[in-house]
């Protein structure tokens, strides 16, 4: 093969590879509603991880850190989440980019009740977490129940 033919073949191969890479990059682009919702869930998990670790004795109890994490949870839960729960952003519509089930929008009253339970449980945790390990442990059951209640019904 001549140098010219080798260069042309190399450039053609590079073009095919680059085109495939651009196609994959576009396929992996997430829906901004799903990204926002997943970001919120990551923030919940980050704060819950600290509180859960303290409740289990895996992390030394620190009243200031517990209070801050619980206040963060309460603030996150109380935010207006209307836009991040947009209809059509479920896993039946968008595939594996989300674990949200279509049932969220089919049972909107129940979903809203479960969200209210999270708001209330996180507010209770915010009141209890900084006041001692026993208070944190006492509030953990309702908070975990609120998270789990929604996830069991509405998450893949």
LUMNUVEX-649424 format. One line per field, with one value per residue (C-alpha): residue number from 1; residue in one letter; x, y, z. Coordinates in Angstrom, 2 decimals, always signed. Layout:
resi (NUM | ...)
resn (a | ...)
u (X | ...)
v (Y | ...)
w (Z | ...)
This chain:
resi (1 | 2 | 3 | 4 | 5 | 6 | 7 | 8 | 9 | 10 | 11 | 12 | 13 | 14 | 15 | 16 | 17 | 18 | 19 | 20 | 21 | 22 | 23 | 24 | 25 | 26 | 27 | 28 | 29 | 30 | 31 | 32 | 33 | 34 | 35 | 36 | 37 | 38 | 39 | 40 | 41 | 42 | 43 | 44 | 45 | 46 | 47 | 48 | 49 | 50 | 51 | 52 | 53 | 54 | 55 | 56 | 57 | 58 | 59 | 60 | 61 | 62 | 63 | 64 | 65 | 66 | 67 | 68 | 69 | 70 | 71 | 72 | 73 | 74 | 75 | 76 | 77 | 78 | 79 | 80 | 81 | 82 | 83 | 84 | 85 | 86 | 87 | 88 | 89 | 90 | 91 | 92 | 93 | 94 | 95 | 96 | 97 | 98 | 99 | 100 | 101 | 102 | 103 | 104 | 105 | 106 | 107 | 108 | 109 | 110 | 111 | 112 | 113 | 114 | 115 | 116 | 117 | 118 | 119 | 120 | 121 | 122 | 123 | 124 | 125 | 126 | 127 | 128 | 129 | 130 | 131 | 132 | 133 | 134 | 135 | 136 | 137 | 138 | 139 | 140 | 141 | 142 | 143 | 144 | 145 | 146 | 147 | 148 | 149 | 150 | 151 | 152 | 153 | 154 | 155 | 156)
resn (x | x | x | x | x | x | x | x | x | x | x | x | x | x | x | x | x | x | x | x | x | x | x | x | x | x | x | x | x | x | x | x | x | x | x | x | x | x | x | x | x | x | x | x | x | x | x | x | x | x | x | x | x | x | x | x | x | x | x | x | x | x | x | x | x | x | x | x | x | x | x | x | x | x | x | x | x | x | x | x | x | x | x | x | x | x | x | x | x | x | x | x | x | x | x | x | x | x | x | x | x | x | x | x | x | x | x | x | x | x | x | x | x | x | x | x | x | x | x | x | x | x | x | x | x | x | x | x | x | x | x | x | x | x | x | x | x | x | x | x | x | x | x | x | x | x | x | x | x | x | x | x | x | x | x | x)
u (+0.00 | +1.35 | +1.82 | -1.06 | -3.41 | -2.35 | -3.06 | -6.46 | -7.37 | -6.21 | -8.21 | -11.30 | -10.96 | -10.46 | -13.57 | -15.65 | -14.36 | -14.96 | -18.48 | -19.28 | -17.92 | -20.06 | -23.11 | -22.46 | -21.92 | -25.30 | -27.04 | -25.62 | -26.89 | -29.38 | -32.70 | -32.15 | -35.25 | -33.86 | -30.42 | -31.92 | -33.99 | -31.01 | -28.87 | -31.46 | -31.42 | -27.62 | -27.83 | -30.42 | -28.16 | -25.09 | -26.79 | -28.61 | -25.31 | -23.87 | -26.99 | -27.34 | -23.68 | -24.06 | -27.27 | -25.56 | -22.45 | -20.26 | -19.50 | -18.89 | -21.87 | -21.22 | -24.15 | -23.13 | -22.60 | -25.81 | -27.79 | -26.37 | -27.07 | -30.61 | -31.23 | -29.95 | -32.40 | -35.30 | -34.42 | -34.03 | -37.31 | -39.16 | -38.01 | -40.50 | -39.90 | -42.69 | -40.37 | -38.24 | -41.24 | -42.42 | -44.71 | -42.95 | -39.65 | -40.22 | -38.30 | -41.02 | -40.57 | -36.84 | -35.47 | -32.69 | -31.60 | -34.06 | -35.54 | -38.74 | -41.76 | -44.79 | -46.87 | -45.73 | -48.04 | -50.72 | -51.06 | -50.26 | -52.26 | -50.40 | -47.08 | -47.89 | -48.79 | -45.48 | -43.63 | -45.47 | -44.37 | -40.76 | -41.09 | -42.55 | -40.02 | -37.08 | -38.39 | -38.67 | -35.11 | -33.93 | -35.44 | -33.91 | -30.53 | -28.45 | -29.90 | -28.29 | -27.71 | -30.90 | -33.01 | -31.31 | -31.90 | -35.52 | -36.19 | -34.38 | -37.17 | -39.75 | -37.25 | -36.15 | -39.77 | -40.63 | -37.76 | -38.47 | -42.21 | -41.77 | -38.90 | -40.74 | -43.78 | -42.27 | -38.68 | -37.52)
v (+0.00 | +3.43 | +6.20 | +8.13 | +5.12 | +4.46 | +8.08 | +8.04 | +4.75 | +6.13 | +9.32 | +7.35 | +5.10 | +8.11 | +9.74 | +6.62 | +6.35 | +10.06 | +9.88 | +6.86 | +8.66 | +11.73 | +9.51 | +7.84 | +11.19 | +12.39 | +9.17 | +9.51 | +13.08 | +12.99 | +14.70 | +17.82 | +16.99 | +13.54 | +14.98 | +17.47 | +14.76 | +12.42 | +15.24 | +15.83 | +12.12 | +12.20 | +15.10 | +13.21 | +10.15 | +12.19 | +13.66 | +10.44 | +8.56 | +10.64 | +10.37 | +6.64 | +6.08 | +7.88 | +6.02 | +2.66 | +3.63 | +3.45 | +7.17 | +8.93 | +11.09 | +14.79 | +17.02 | +19.87 | +17.64 | +15.71 | +18.90 | +20.30 | +17.13 | +16.93 | +20.62 | +20.02 | +17.14 | +19.20 | +22.07 | +19.75 | +17.98 | +21.29 | +22.69 | +23.12 | +19.97 | +20.48 | +20.75 | +17.70 | +15.39 | +16.25 | +13.73 | +11.77 | +11.50 | +7.91 | +4.77 | +3.56 | +6.74 | +7.42 | +3.93 | +3.13 | +6.76 | +6.92 | +4.58 | +6.61 | +4.45 | +5.70 | +4.92 | +8.28 | +10.08 | +7.39 | +7.70 | +11.37 | +11.71 | +8.83 | +10.15 | +13.57 | +11.96 | +10.11 | +13.34 | +15.03 | +12.18 | +12.85 | +16.57 | +15.83 | +13.11 | +15.24 | +18.18 | +15.88 | +14.71 | +18.32 | +18.96 | +15.81 | +15.12 | +17.77 | +17.09 | +13.73 | +10.33 | +8.85 | +11.57 | +10.97 | +7.24 | +7.82 | +9.96 | +7.62 | +5.06 | +7.53 | +9.10 | +5.75 | +4.71 | +7.84 | +7.26 | +3.55 | +4.00 | +6.09 | +4.06 | +0.75 | +2.05 | +4.38 | +3.41 | +0.57)
w (+0.00 | -0.89 | +1.63 | +0.06 | +0.27 | +3.87 | +4.82 | +3.12 | +4.83 | +8.18 | +7.78 | +6.76 | +9.81 | +12.08 | +10.62 | +11.28 | +14.85 | +15.51 | +14.09 | +16.26 | +19.31 | +18.62 | +18.21 | +21.57 | +23.25 | +21.99 | +23.10 | +26.61 | +27.02 | +29.87 | +30.16 | +32.35 | +34.41 | +35.18 | +35.94 | +38.39 | +40.09 | +40.35 | +41.73 | +44.44 | +45.29 | +45.54 | +47.98 | +50.03 | +50.08 | +51.03 | +54.09 | +54.99 | +54.81 | +57.62 | +59.77 | +59.13 | +59.89 | +63.21 | +64.06 | +63.41 | +65.37 | +62.26 | +62.52 | +65.81 | +66.76 | +66.24 | +67.19 | +64.90 | +61.85 | +62.54 | +62.91 | +59.69 | +57.71 | +59.07 | +58.31 | +54.78 | +54.36 | +55.64 | +53.31 | +50.32 | +51.00 | +51.36 | +48.01 | +45.18 | +43.15 | +40.63 | +37.62 | +38.44 | +38.49 | +34.98 | +33.36 | +30.63 | +32.52 | +33.64 | +32.71 | +30.32 | +28.29 | +28.72 | +29.34 | +31.76 | +32.22 | +35.13 | +37.70 | +38.08 | +37.32 | +35.35 | +38.45 | +39.89 | +37.47 | +37.53 | +41.33 | +41.82 | +45.05 | +46.69 | +45.40 | +46.87 | +50.21 | +50.26 | +49.50 | +52.38 | +54.65 | +53.62 | +54.33 | +57.79 | +58.67 | +57.60 | +59.66 | +62.66 | +62.05 | +61.82 | +65.25 | +66.78 | +65.19 | +66.91 | +70.34 | +70.96 | +69.46 | +70.92 | +69.31 | +65.98 | +66.26 | +67.23 | +64.16 | +61.79 | +61.50 | +60.20 | +57.84 | +56.44 | +56.16 | +54.20 | +51.78 | +51.43 | +51.07 | +47.97 | +46.53 | +46.92 | +45.09 | +42.53 | +41.81 | +39.58)
